[in-house]
């Protein structure tokens, strides 16, 4: 015969009872707060809670500016068989709606590169994975000169492969990383990269295979490290195939002598006919000579204001202009 199994009973945790003497000592709790605060920082009494055996916690509203949702608390206790309560501690505690500072983090994790200015001093890091031991002088003048330029001779530490890799990844993901080229001018593309730009200056060392410095003052990347596949509208070779190339501005004055202005005299002032025919209009002679190919008519043009009177040159070999009886 098997005996029935029963589950073990859980021990009940008795809730502490609110001590009546400690709960009634509201003024004692307020006086304790007024001793450690400035005037006007303690508000009304909110509630009282039982914190333990003969322990009562009084909660007051906090009226300090910038501490919305915080509360003042005063813990009162009463000794066994005592007739009065005493103050155990005071504190300022946040509530559910309180504004709290973020969780504490070490400065090395909290500080960002954008937070550091040119005059800020960073602490020394003895173990930095981005750096490695520098190179010492060997005594050979030629070898030391090359090491000074290429390898960093004279510096305690130089850039390590990991440091170069981090810098390259950071520059690739930056604003001056690679961009796609397109001859159609699609959005987000450029016509040419920095590899063919005359303003591109390569870096020294192993990073020169991918990066350089822009030296064009009209480029948004002026003075910045750019990738070989970066590009912008200030490229040195762009705009050559445009429909409207830039026309150089002329430094001299252009005089147009092709147009002739003609002023006709009034009809009342017209001179009388001479030798049986009307006088020729100088401007008309110029026009007629131009159309008929007669160069001699240009001499009939008078200069305004000249003292020499206008003389008419007869046209030779013109049968229609000969007077009657010329052969007699």
Helices and strands as residue ranges (DSSP letters): H 20-24, H 26-34, E 42-52, E 55-62, E 70-77, E 86-94, H 107-110, G 113-115, E 131-133, H 141-146, I 147-151, E 157-159, H 161-172, E 180-181, E 189-190, G 194-196, E 200-202, G 205-209, E 211-214, E 225-227, H 282-292, G 296-300, G 319-321
